[in-house]
Amino acid sequence: MKWVLVAGASGGIGRQVVDDLAAAGWNIYLHGHQHMTAIFEHVTQLQKQYPQQEFIPIQADLTTDAGVMQLINNLFQLDALVYTTGITYYGLLTQQTSQQWETLWQLHVKAPMLLCQQLQTKLAHAHHGRIILIGSVYGKAGSAMEVAYSTMKGAQSAFAKAYAQEIASLGITINVIAPGAVDTPMNQLFSPAEKAAIDEEIPVGRFAQPAEITYFVKSLLAPQASYLTGQTLYVSGGWLY
């Protein structure tokens, strides 16, 4: 049975990824850091629903190299990595601190690069290993008030494009799924009026539901997706693309 690591399993998209892949028969490592109670509760629910599968919670702080290695050291068999972890800081570039940039760099770029570096051998043993990073449409379009975040998301796409060329011969693919506005807790800070204004800018006319993003995670994990690598898929309802 296949094993997947879902980094950031307590987030809106991460939790949906876990639910989708559990339903598809995967064994899952559920990574979290600050919201482990929710992950433990989720694991209990999944174990009752899918008693023939395994669900392992792992706590690790991915804003540090030591935390990344802690996560790696708790993994055994691995067929796929889905990296959904992420945060942002709002404000003009002149208002943000160097430490905030360091945190964004570590969480969005360095941590997934370290995971890929250290887990490459395990993924190669899978013969059709999969790496999926959850990026953002801002990585291409950019966003005022989120300049650093946009930069890091653009770096994820650049990393995937380059790294794909190194690992293709190992049967591993790496791709980025870049959502637009998604109805997750991360976007609950918008007032109803602000959300309505964004809805008007989106050609589809609404925020995405997490399952509309994770549909593409499931698609990229399929054996039939072996010819797609190094790409960024913009799932934005036509917004900013």
Secondary structure by P-SEA (a helix, b strand, c coil): cbbbbbcccccaaaaaaaaaaaaacccccccccccaaaaaaaaaaaaaacccbbbbbbbbccccaaaaaaaaaacccccbbbbccccccccccccccaaaaaaaaaaccaaaaaaaaaaaaaaaaacbbbbbbbccccccccccccaaaaaaaaaaaaaaaaaaaacccccbbbbbbbbccccccccccccaaaaaaaaaaccccccccccccaaaaaaaacccccccccbbbbccccccc
